[in-house]
Amino acid sequence: MTEPQPPCLSTDEIKAVKFAVRRQLRRWRDRDLEPERRQRREHLAGALNVLEEFPDGCELREQETTGER
């Protein structure tokens, strides 16, 4: 039986994610991408900004829906 994964990433895992995102963004730099990949690039850049803004990590929670708008 495998142990459940902790609900957070370790410092090394965060560094690995940031490295992978930067590498992919470099691959896509200066390329004329199709709309889907262009959007994916924007999302990756946004995720990288969040990881860099909170270097010690942050807790992400699902938003509660109240049904009111």
C-alpha distances in whole Angstrom, upper triangle without the diagonal:
4,7,9,12,15,18,21,21,22,26,25,23,26,29,27,27,31,31,30,32,35,35,35,38,40,39,40,43,47,45,47,43,43,43,39,38,41,39,36,37,39,35,34,37,37,33,34,37,34,32,35,37,34,33,31,29,29,27,27,27,28,32,33,35,38,39,43,44
4,6,9,12,15,17,18,19,22,21,19,22,25,23,23,27,28,27,28,32,31,31,34,36,36,37,40,43,42,44,40,40,40,36,35,38,36,33,34,35,32,31,34,33,29,30,33,31,28,32,33,30,29,27,25,26,24,24,25,25,29,30,33,36,38,41,42
4,6,9,12,14,15,16,20,20,18,21,23,22,22,26,27,26,28,31,31,31,34,36,36,37,39,43,42,44,41,41,40,36,35,37,35,32,34,35,31,30,32,32,28,29,31,29,26,30,31,28,27,25,23,23,21,22,22,23,27,28,31,34,36,39,40
4,6,9,12,13,15,18,19,16,19,22,21,20,24,25,24,26,29,29,29,32,34,34,35,37,41,40,41,38,38,37,34,33,35,33,29,31,32,28,27,30,29,25,26,29,26,24,27,28,25,25,23,20,20,18,18,18,20,23,25,27,30,32,35,36
4,6,8,9,11,15,15,13,15,18,17,17,20,22,21,22,25,26,26,28,30,31,32,34,38,37,38,35,35,35,31,30,32,30,27,28,29,25,24,26,25,22,23,25,22,20,24,25,22,21,19,17,17,15,16,17,18,22,24,26,30,32,34,35
4,6,8,9,13,14,12,14,17,17,16,19,21,21,22,25,26,26,28,31,31,32,34,38,37,39,36,36,35,32,31,32,30,27,28,28,25,23,25,24,20,22,23,20,18,21,22,19,19,16,14,14,13,14,15,17,20,22,25,28,31,33,34
4,7,10,13,15,12,13,17,17,16,18,21,21,21,24,25,25,27,29,30,31,32,36,36,37,34,34,33,30,29,30,27,25,26,26,22,21,23,21,18,19,21,18,16,20,20,17,17,15,12,11,9,10,11,13,17,19,22,25,27,29,30
4,7,10,12,9,10,13,14,13,15,18,18,18,21,23,23,24,27,28,28,30,34,34,35,32,33,32,29,28,28,26,23,24,24,20,19,21,19,16,17,18,15,13,16,17,14,13,11,9,9,8,9,11,14,18,20,23,26,29,31,31
4,7,8,6,6,10,10,10,12,14,15,15,18,20,20,21,24,25,26,27,31,31,33,31,32,30,28,26,27,25,22,22,22,19,17,19,18,14,15,17,14,11,14,16,13,12,10,8,10,10,11,14,17,20,23,26,29,32,33,33
4,5,5,6,9,10,11,12,14,15,17,18,20,21,23,24,26,27,28,32,33,35,33,34,33,30,28,29,28,24,24,25,22,20,21,20,17,16,18,16,13,15,16,13,11,10,9,12,13,15,17,20,23,26,29,33,35,36,37
4,5,5,6,9,10,11,12,14,15,17,18,20,21,23,25,26,27,31,31,34,32,33,33,30,28,29,27,24,24,24,22,19,19,19,16,15,16,15,11,12,14,12,9,8,8,12,14,16,19,22,25,28,31,34,37,38,38
4,5,5,6,9,10,10,12,14,15,16,18,20,21,23,25,26,29,30,33,31,32,32,30,27,28,27,24,23,24,22,19,20,20,17,15,17,16,13,14,17,15,12,11,12,15,17,18,22,24,27,30,33,37,39,40,40
4,5,5,6,9,10,11,12,14,15,17,18,20,21,23,24,28,28,31,28,30,29,27,24,25,24,21,21,22,19,16,18,18,14,13,16,15,11,14,16,14,12,12,11,14,15,16,19,21,25,28,30,34,36,37,37
4,5,5,6,9,10,11,12,14,15,16,18,20,21,22,26,27,29,27,28,28,25,23,23,22,19,19,19,17,14,15,15,11,10,13,11,8,10,12,11,9,9,8,11,13,14,18,20,23,26,29,32,34,35,35
4,5,5,6,9,10,11,12,14,15,16,18,20,21,25,26,28,26,28,28,26,23,24,23,20,19,20,18,15,15,16,13,11,13,13,9,10,13,12,9,11,11,14,17,18,21,24,26,30,32,36,38,39,38
4,5,5,6,9,10,11,12,14,15,17,19,20,24,24,27,25,27,27,24,22,23,22,19,18,19,17,14,15,16,13,12,15,15,11,13,16,15,13,14,14,16,18,19,22,24,27,30,33,36,38,39,39
4,5,5,6,9,10,11,12,14,15,17,18,22,22,24,22,24,24,21,18,19,19,15,15,16,14,10,12,13,10,9,12,12,9,11,14,14,12,14,12,15,16,16,19,21,24,27,30,33,35,36,35
4,5,5,6,9,10,10,12,14,15,16,20,21,23,22,24,23,21,18,19,18,15,14,15,13,10,10,11,9,6,10,10,7,8,12,12,10,13,12,15,17,17,21,22,25,28,31,34,36,36,35
4,6,5,6,9,10,11,12,14,15,19,20,23,21,24,24,22,19,19,20,16,15,16,15,12,12,14,12,9,13,14,11,12,15,16,13,16,16,18,21,21,24,26,28,32,34,37,39,40,39
4,6,5,6,9,10,11,13,14,18,18,21,19,21,21,19,16,17,17,14,13,15,14,10,12,14,12,10,14,15,12,14,17,17,16,18,17,19,21,21,24,25,27,31,33,36,38,39,38
4,5,5,6,9,10,11,12,16,16,18,17,19,19,17,14,14,14,11,9,11,10,6,8,10,8,7,11,12,10,12,15,16,15,18,16,18,20,19,22,23,25,29,31,34,35,36,35
4,5,5,6,9,10,10,14,15,18,17,19,20,18,15,15,16,13,10,12,12,9,8,11,11,8,11,13,11,11,15,16,15,18,18,20,22,22,25,26,28,32,34,37,38,39,37
4,5,5,6,9,10,14,14,17,16,19,20,18,15,15,17,14,11,14,14,11,11,15,14,11,14,17,15,15,19,20,18,21,21,23,25,24,27,29,31,34,36,39,40,41,40
4,5,5,6,9,12,12,14,13,15,16,15,11,12,13,10,8,12,12,9,10,13,12,11,14,16,15,16,19,21,20,23,21,23,25,24,26,27,29,33,34,37,38,39,37
4,5,5,6,10,10,13,12,15,15,14,11,10,12,10,7,9,10,8,7,11,11,10,12,15,15,15,18,20,19,22,21,23,25,24,26,27,28,32,33,37,37,38,36
4,5,5,9,10,13,13,16,17,17,13,13,15,13,10,13,14,11,11,15,15,13,15,18,17,17,20,22,21,24,24,26,28,27,30,31,32,36,37,41,41,42,40
4,6,8,8,11,11,14,16,16,12,12,15,13,10,13,15,12,13,16,17,15,18,20,20,20,23,25,24,27,26,28,30,28,31,32,33,37,38,41,42,43,41
4,6,6,8,8,11,13,12,9,9,12,10,8,11,13,11,11,15,16,15,17,20,20,20,22,25,24,28,26,28,29,28,30,30,32,35,36,39,40,40,38
4,6,9,9,13,14,15,12,10,13,13,9,11,14,12,11,15,16,15,16,20,20,19,22,24,24,28,27,28,30,29,31,32,33,37,37,41,41,41,39
4,7,9,13,14,16,13,11,15,15,12,14,17,16,14,18,20,18,19,23,23,23,25,28,28,31,30,32,34,32,35,35,36,39,40,43,43,43,41
4,6,9,12,13,10,9,13,13,11,13,16,15,15,18,20,19,21,24,24,24,27,29,29,32,31,32,34,32,34,34,35,39,39,42,42,42,40
4,7,9,12,10,8,12,13,12,13,16,16,16,19,21,21,22,25,26,26,28,31,31,34,33,34,35,33,35,34,35,38,38,41,41,41,38
4,6,8,6,6,9,10,9,11,14,14,15,17,19,19,21,23,24,25,27,29,30,33,31,31,32,30,32,31,32,35,35,38,38,38,36
4,6,6,6,9,10,11,12,14,15,16,18,20,21,23,25,26,27,29,31,32,34,32,32,33,30,32,30,31,34,34,37,36,37,34
4,6,5,6,9,10,11,12,14,15,17,18,20,21,23,24,26,27,29,30,33,31,30,31,28,29,28,28,31,30,33,33,33,31
4,5,5,6,9,10,11,12,14,15,17,18,20,21,23,24,26,27,29,31,28,28,28,25,26,25,26,29,28,32,31,32,30
4,5,5,6,9,10,10,12,14,15,16,18,20,21,22,24,26,27,29,27,27,28,25,27,26,27,30,30,33,33,34,32
4,5,5,6,9,10,11,12,14,15,17,19,20,21,23,25,26,29,27,27,28,25,27,26,27,30,30,33,33,33,31
4,5,5,6,9,10,11,12,14,15,17,19,20,21,23,24,27,25,24,25,22,23,22,23,26,26,29,29,29,27
4,5,5,6,9,10,10,12,14,15,16,18,20,21,22,25,22,22,23,20,22,21,22,26,26,30,30,30,28
4,5,5,6,9,10,11,12,14,15,16,18,20,21,24,22,22,23,21,24,23,24,28,29,32,32,33,31
4,5,5,6,9,10,11,13,14,15,16,19,20,23,21,21,22,20,22,22,22,26,26,29,30,30,28
4,5,5,6,9,10,11,12,14,15,17,18,21,18,18,19,16,18,18,19,23,23,27,27,28,26
4,5,5,6,9,10,10,12,14,16,16,19,17,17,19,17,19,20,21,25,26,29,30,31,29
4,5,5,6,9,10,11,12,14,15,18,17,18,19,18,21,21,22,26,27,30,31,32,30
4,5,5,6,9,10,10,13,14,17,15,15,17,15,18,18,19,22,24,27,28,28,26
4,5,5,6,9,10,11,12,15,12,12,14,12,15,16,18,21,23,27,28,28,27
4,5,5,6,8,10,10,14,12,13,16,15,18,20,21,25,27,30,31,32,30
4,5,5,6,9,10,13,12,13,15,15,18,20,21,24,26,29,31,31,29
4,5,5,6,9,11,9,9,12,11,15,16,17,21,23,26,28,28,27
4,6,5,6,9,7,9,12,12,16,18,19,23,26,29,31,31,30
4,5,5,9,9,11,14,15,19,21,22,26,28,31,33,33,32
4,6,9,9,10,13,14,17,20,21,24,27,29,31,31,30
4,5,5,6,10,12,15,18,19,23,26,28,31,31,30
4,5,8,12,14,18,21,22,26,29,31,34,34,33
4,7,10,13,17,20,22,25,28,31,33,34,34
4,7,9,13,16,18,21,25,27,30,31,30
4,6,10,13,15,18,21,24,27,27,27
4,6,10,12,15,18,21,24,25,25
4,7,9,12,15,18,21,22,22
4,6,9,12,15,18,19,20
4,6,9,13,15,17,17
4,6,9,12,13,14
4,6,9,11,12
4,6,8,10
4,5,8
4,7
4
